[in-house]
Amino acid sequence: MSTFKRMVKRLGLVAAFSGLSAAFLLEAIPKINEVRRIKAHLRRPKPSAAEMERFSKPLPTRAENLARMSSGHIFDVLVIGGGATGAGVAVDAASRGLSTCLIEKFDFASGTSSRSTKLIHGGVRYLQKAIFNFDVEQFRMVNEALSERANLIDIAPHLAYPLPIMLPVYK
């Protein structure tokens, strides 16, 4: 009987230690990631005087842009479509110093991009399929989606950030 009590006691200690460890990790990991993001932000070099001057100028008006496009000016990059991808490509090209022209049929982000939820998918639905169907490919897809989500949160915390939500569970 004493052997059984010792086993139960050890099992209880292991369970308590595991629970405390899991709680610590669930609490500590987000804080560690936040500290890492802040340190990375502080390590960024300050913009030079030329960059500050470049970005302090007023933006050109619509009429000035149309005049520039119709004047025969040759652009390095022509982006057709001002949705999420097109706007992203144009911003990336312009930030690299390329002369960029973005053409949109209607208004910028008025098509599919205007109807988006702007949420970064974490792949929970695929995780359910991976577990219940023992599907390794679905699990890899979830892993990749979560990795890309973490990467996006790291490189653009002003655009992407965790949004905790609660879902009701009904029986």
Summary of the structure (lengths in Angstrom):
residues: 171
radius of gyration: 25.5
end to end distance: 41.1
largest distance: 94.5
contacts: 326
relative contact order: 0.06
helix: 61%
strand: 5%
